[in-house]
Each structure stands twice: as C-alpha cells, then as structure tokens.
Amino acid sequence: MTEDLLDHSRPGPFTRFRAEQSATMDGLPDDPVGICAAVHSLFIQPFDAVPLGIPEERMAERNIRPASDLVDRLTALDPAPLHRTRTPEKRVVGTCRHWATLACALLRARGIPTRARCGFGTYFEAGRGFDHWITEYWKSEERRWVRVDVEHLDKDHVEHPEDLAPGEFLTGGEAWTRYRAGLIDPQTFGVPGTDHAWGPAEISGNTVRDLAALGGREMLPWDEWGRMTEAYDGLTGPEYDDLLDAVAEACAGQDPAALTRLLGRRDLAVPADMAGG
C-alpha cells in the first residue's frame, strides 16, 4: 500500500469506472482544464434544483459516492456522452464534492495524477472560509499541483478558478495548521447557510476528510467516522488536537509512510461499510 498510496494517476474505490462506461467519455478534451470544464455542466446544487422543479426524491442523488454510479445516473437522465452540455434537469443533484470527485476520476482515467481535496474556499466572502472541495492535477512541466475549482469555472468568485492561487483554497489540514498557529479565526470557517457548523470542529472534520481523500476515499461532506462526531460535540481534547497536527503535517508533506500509518489508525480509518471498493 505504501508504494501505491501517492500514485494519484491510479483510480481508487470511488474513482474507478467500469469498462462498459468508456463510451460515455468519448469526445472529452485532452487537456485537464478542458475535462474539468466538461464536468462543470454535469451537476446541479440542491438549492438550485428545487426552484427549477426537480423532484424532491432526486435530492438523494447527492449521497452517491462512486464516480461509476454518478455516470450511471447521468446516462439514465441523458445517454449523451459526458462532454455534451446538459440542461439543468438532466444534471445530477450533487455538491462540490461530486464535481471534484468526477473530475478526479476522469483525469485519472487519462493517467493524469489527480486528487480531490476537501477544505475551504476563501474567495466566496471576504474574511471567511466556506466548506468546499476542489480538484488538483499534477502539471509535470511545471512540477506543481494545479488547483481547479471545477464547480465554479464559469463564476467570477476568483480571477483564475482553473489555477487557484496559494491561499485561495485551503485544505482542511492547511486551515487546521493556520488555526493552531493563531493565524485565522476558526469561527469564520464553516458551512455557509448554517448557524452552527462553524469553528475548530469544522476544520478538524475537513482535515480528516482530506486525509481520507488522499488515501483514495473521497467521502461525502457529511460523512462522519472515527472521533469526528465527538469533535463536533466538543468531546475531544488536546490529544486529538495533537493527532490532527500530525494529520495536517502528513497531508502537506506527502510522506507515504506517515499517510499509511495515519490511514490505518482506528480513529481515522474510514469504516469498511463506507469505504467502497
């Protein structure tokens, strides 16, 4: 596992397609940003779907984890290849995690090292970090990871959503490290549209979710496991904070041995019934 953990060009449990789904990918662009742009028109947020009359029962689509199941649902709504722009009612109801994960899956299918990242966008409202997922791919000629906000490629929240500048998106671990250093107010980081989901526990939750994503488990934004629920309830203490310091450091440093060790811990590992594959 240690040798393969950081090979992000290989699909994981949630980013693996079935052989018969390959035809739906015909016609996709060759460049990473072009693929992300195609994914942009495949989903719709629940708060946008309801006013358009999309049935309430379809809101459950936001609970789909595997990219292969997302493609199944997309083709059930419209059998056209994925690069064809879809009208809103033929898009899957999802969240930022779905944009990020499907883009990740399609890029990996082309052999491009790619990661879905869980954290916070700092460009939606000045002085606040909003719960968010993005995709990043390895640009070999520049030897760097390029961060793409797939959901908002057509918006002006930020100057270059196809190549986010440092600090515009913070992974959970990056936000946690800044919080622990006293560089950010944790009460300004959380879930927009809620009154309660703000603060250190929201940052710690996304730190654990980002670790899982680096280990090939791109979980849903509301998935909880290990000690995450305790953290949300304020029942963890300094020992758990120290553990999250180690998680943040490992996610930033990309040490395969450290990531493998942390992913194997009982209080961090994604349970088998949620892990997919």
C-alpha positions as CSV (number, residue, x, y, z in Angstrom):
1,M,0.0,0.0,0.0
2,T,2.8,2.4,0.8
3,E,4.2,2.3,-2.7
4,D,0.9,2.9,-4.4
5,L,-0.6,5.4,-1.9
6,L,0.7,8.5,-3.7
7,D,0.3,7.2,-7.2
8,H,-2.7,9.5,-7.9
9,S,-2.8,8.6,-11.5
10,R,-4.4,5.3,-10.5
11,P,-8.2,5.1,-9.7
12,G,-9.3,4.4,-6.2
13,P,-12.6,2.8,-4.9
14,F,-14.7,5.9,-5.7
15,T,-12.8,7.0,-8.9
16,R,-12.9,3.7,-10.8
17,F,-15.1,3.3,-13.9
18,R,-16.4,0.1,-15.4
19,A,-15.1,-0.9,-18.9
20,E,-18.6,-0.5,-20.5
21,Q,-18.7,3.1,-19.4
22,S,-15.8,4.2,-21.5
23,A,-18.0,5.2,-24.5
24,T,-19.6,7.9,-22.4
25,M,-16.1,9.5,-22.2
26,D,-15.6,9.7,-25.9
27,G,-15.2,13.3,-27.1
28,L,-13.8,14.6,-23.9
29,P,-11.0,17.1,-24.3
30,D,-7.4,16.0,-23.8
31,D,-6.3,18.8,-21.5
32,P,-7.0,18.7,-17.8
33,V,-8.9,22.0,-17.6
34,G,-11.0,21.0,-20.6
35,I,-12.0,17.8,-18.8
36,C,-12.9,19.8,-15.7
37,A,-14.9,22.2,-17.9
38,A,-16.9,19.3,-19.2
39,V,-17.7,18.1,-15.7
40,H,-18.8,21.6,-14.8
41,S,-22.2,21.1,-16.6
42,L,-22.9,17.6,-15.2
43,F,-24.2,18.6,-11.7
44,I,-26.6,21.0,-10.0
45,Q,-26.7,22.0,-6.4
46,P,-29.8,21.2,-4.4
47,F,-30.6,24.8,-3.7
48,D,-30.6,25.4,-7.5
49,A,-32.5,22.3,-8.3
50,V,-35.6,22.9,-6.1
51,P,-36.7,26.2,-7.8
52,L,-36.4,24.5,-11.2
53,G,-39.0,21.9,-10.1
54,I,-36.6,19.0,-10.0
55,P,-38.5,16.4,-7.8
56,E,-37.6,16.1,-4.1
57,E,-36.9,12.4,-4.4
58,R,-33.9,13.3,-6.7
59,M,-32.2,15.1,-3.8
60,A,-30.9,11.7,-2.7
61,E,-28.5,11.8,-5.7
62,R,-26.2,13.9,-3.6
63,N,-25.5,10.8,-1.5
64,I,-23.9,8.9,-4.4
65,R,-20.2,8.2,-3.7
66,P,-18.6,6.3,-6.6
67,A,-17.9,8.0,-9.9
68,S,-19.2,5.0,-11.7
69,D,-22.6,5.4,-10.0
70,L,-22.6,9.1,-10.9
71,V,-22.0,8.2,-14.6
72,D,-24.8,5.6,-14.4
73,R,-27.2,8.2,-13.1
74,L,-26.1,10.8,-15.6
75,T,-26.6,8.4,-18.5
76,A,-30.0,7.4,-17.1
77,L,-31.0,11.1,-17.2
78,D,-29.5,11.6,-20.7
79,P,-27.5,8.9,-22.6
80,A,-25.4,11.6,-24.4
81,P,-21.6,11.5,-23.9
82,L,-20.3,13.4,-20.9
83,H,-18.8,16.2,-22.9
84,R,-22.3,17.3,-24.2
85,T,-23.7,20.3,-22.2
86,R,-26.8,19.3,-20.3
87,T,-29.9,21.2,-19.4
88,P,-30.3,21.6,-15.6
89,E,-33.0,18.9,-15.2
90,K,-30.6,16.3,-16.8
91,R,-27.8,17.1,-14.4
92,V,-27.2,15.0,-11.2
93,V,-28.1,16.8,-8.0
94,G,-24.8,17.0,-6.1
95,T,-22.4,19.1,-4.1
96,C,-18.9,20.5,-4.7
97,R,-17.6,17.1,-3.7
98,H,-19.3,15.5,-6.7
99,W,-17.7,18.0,-9.2
100,A,-14.3,17.4,-7.7
101,T,-14.5,13.6,-7.5
102,L,-15.9,13.0,-11.0
103,A,-13.2,15.4,-12.5
104,C,-10.6,13.5,-10.5
105,A,-11.9,10.1,-11.8
106,L,-11.9,11.3,-15.4
107,L,-8.4,12.7,-15.2
108,R,-7.1,9.5,-13.6
109,A,-8.7,7.6,-16.4
110,R,-6.4,9.5,-18.7
111,G,-3.4,8.6,-16.5
112,I,-3.1,12.2,-15.1
113,P,-2.1,12.3,-11.4
114,T,-5.1,14.0,-9.7
115,R,-6.5,14.4,-6.3
116,A,-9.8,15.6,-4.9
117,R,-9.2,17.9,-1.9
118,C,-11.5,18.8,1.0
119,G,-11.2,22.1,2.7
120,F,-12.3,25.7,2.4
121,G,-12.7,28.3,-0.3
122,T,-11.6,31.8,1.0
123,Y,-12.9,33.7,-2.1
124,F,-16.6,33.4,-1.7
125,E,-16.9,36.0,1.1
126,A,-14.2,38.3,2.4
127,G,-12.8,37.1,5.7
128,R,-14.5,33.7,5.7
129,G,-13.6,30.2,4.7
130,F,-16.5,28.2,3.2
131,D,-16.6,24.4,3.3
132,H,-15.6,23.3,-0.2
133,W,-14.0,20.7,-2.5
134,I,-11.7,21.2,-5.4
135,T,-9.6,19.1,-7.8
136,E,-5.9,19.4,-8.3
137,Y,-3.8,17.8,-11.0
138,W,-0.1,17.4,-11.4
139,K,1.4,19.7,-14.1
140,S,4.6,17.9,-14.8
141,E,6.3,20.6,-16.9
142,E,6.0,23.0,-14.0
143,R,6.5,20.4,-11.3
144,R,3.5,21.6,-9.3
145,W,-0.1,20.7,-8.4
146,V,-2.7,22.9,-10.1
147,R,-5.9,23.5,-8.1
148,V,-9.1,23.8,-10.1
149,D,-12.5,24.9,-8.7
150,V,-14.5,22.7,-11.1
151,E,-17.9,23.8,-9.8
152,H,-17.2,27.5,-10.3
153,L,-15.2,27.6,-13.5
154,D,-17.8,29.9,-15.0
155,K,-18.0,32.2,-12.0
156,D,-16.1,35.3,-11.0
157,H,-15.5,34.4,-7.4
158,V,-11.8,34.3,-8.1
159,E,-9.7,35.5,-11.0
160,H,-8.4,32.1,-12.1
161,P,-10.7,29.2,-11.0
162,E,-8.7,27.0,-13.3
163,D,-5.5,27.7,-11.4
164,L,-6.2,28.9,-7.9
165,A,-3.5,31.0,-6.3
166,P,-2.0,29.9,-3.0
167,G,-4.3,30.6,-0.1
168,E,-7.4,30.9,-2.2
169,F,-8.3,27.4,-1.3
170,L,-7.1,25.8,2.0
171,T,-7.2,22.1,2.5
172,G,-8.6,21.0,5.9
173,G,-5.0,20.4,7.1
174,E,-3.8,23.8,5.8
175,A,-6.7,25.5,7.6
176,W,-6.0,23.5,10.8
177,T,-2.3,24.4,10.8
178,R,-3.2,28.1,10.5
179,Y,-5.8,27.8,13.2
180,R,-3.3,26.2,15.6
181,A,-0.8,28.9,14.9
182,G,-3.3,31.6,15.6
183,L,-3.3,32.9,12.1
184,I,-7.1,32.5,11.4
185,D,-10.2,32.9,13.5
186,P,-11.8,29.4,13.4
187,Q,-15.3,30.8,13.8
188,T,-15.0,32.3,10.3
189,F,-14.6,28.8,8.8
190,G,-17.6,26.5,8.3
191,V,-20.6,25.6,6.2
192,P,-22.5,28.5,4.5
193,G,-26.2,28.6,5.2
194,T,-25.8,27.2,8.7
195,D,-25.6,29.0,12.1
196,H,-24.0,26.1,14.0
197,A,-21.4,24.5,11.6
198,W,-18.5,26.9,12.2
199,G,-15.4,26.7,14.2
200,P,-12.5,24.3,15.0
201,A,-14.5,21.1,14.7
202,E,-15.5,22.0,11.1
203,I,-11.8,22.5,10.3
204,S,-10.9,19.2,12.1
205,G,-13.6,17.4,10.2
206,N,-12.3,18.5,6.8
207,T,-8.8,17.7,7.9
208,V,-9.8,14.1,8.4
209,R,-11.9,14.0,5.1
210,D,-8.9,15.4,3.2
211,L,-6.7,12.6,4.7
212,A,-9.2,10.1,3.5
213,A,-9.3,11.6,0.0
214,L,-5.5,11.4,-0.2
215,G,-5.9,7.7,0.7
216,G,-8.4,7.2,-2.2
217,R,-11.7,7.6,-0.2
218,E,-13.4,10.8,-1.4
219,M,-16.1,10.9,1.2
220,L,-19.4,12.9,1.3
221,P,-19.2,16.2,3.0
222,W,-21.5,14.9,5.8
223,D,-19.8,11.6,6.3
224,E,-18.5,11.1,9.9
225,W,-16.4,8.3,11.3
226,G,-13.8,7.7,14.0
227,R,-13.9,10.6,16.5
228,M,-15.3,13.2,14.2
229,T,-18.7,13.2,15.8
230,E,-17.1,13.6,19.3
231,A,-15.2,16.5,17.9
232,Y,-18.4,18.1,16.6
233,D,-19.9,17.6,20.0
234,G,-16.9,19.2,21.7
235,L,-15.9,15.9,23.4
236,T,-12.3,15.7,22.2
237,G,-9.3,17.4,23.8
238,P,-5.6,18.2,23.4
239,E,-4.7,14.6,22.5
240,Y,-7.0,14.7,19.5
241,D,-5.7,18.1,18.5
242,D,-2.2,16.8,18.6
243,L,-3.2,13.9,16.3
244,L,-4.7,16.3,13.8
245,D,-1.5,18.3,13.9
246,A,0.2,15.1,12.6
247,V,-2.5,14.6,10.0
248,A,-2.1,18.1,8.7
249,E,1.6,17.7,8.5
250,A,1.4,14.4,6.7
251,C,-1.1,15.7,4.2
252,A,1.1,18.7,3.5
253,G,4.3,16.7,3.4
254,Q,3.1,13.8,1.3
255,D,5.1,11.2,3.2
256,P,3.7,7.8,2.1
257,A,4.8,6.1,5.3
258,A,3.2,8.8,7.5
259,L,0.0,8.8,5.5
260,T,-0.2,5.0,5.5
261,R,0.3,4.9,9.3
262,L,-2.4,7.5,9.9
263,L,-4.9,6.0,7.5
264,G,-4.6,2.7,9.4
265,R,-5.5,4.2,12.8
266,R,-8.8,3.1,14.2
267,D,-9.8,6.7,15.0
268,L,-9.0,7.9,11.4
269,A,-9.7,4.9,9.1
270,V,-12.8,5.0,7.0
271,P,-15.1,2.2,8.1
272,A,-15.4,-0.8,5.7
273,D,-19.1,-0.2,5.2
274,M,-18.4,3.4,4.0
275,A,-15.1,2.8,2.2
276,G,-16.3,1.5,-1.1
277,G,-14.4,-0.7,-3.5
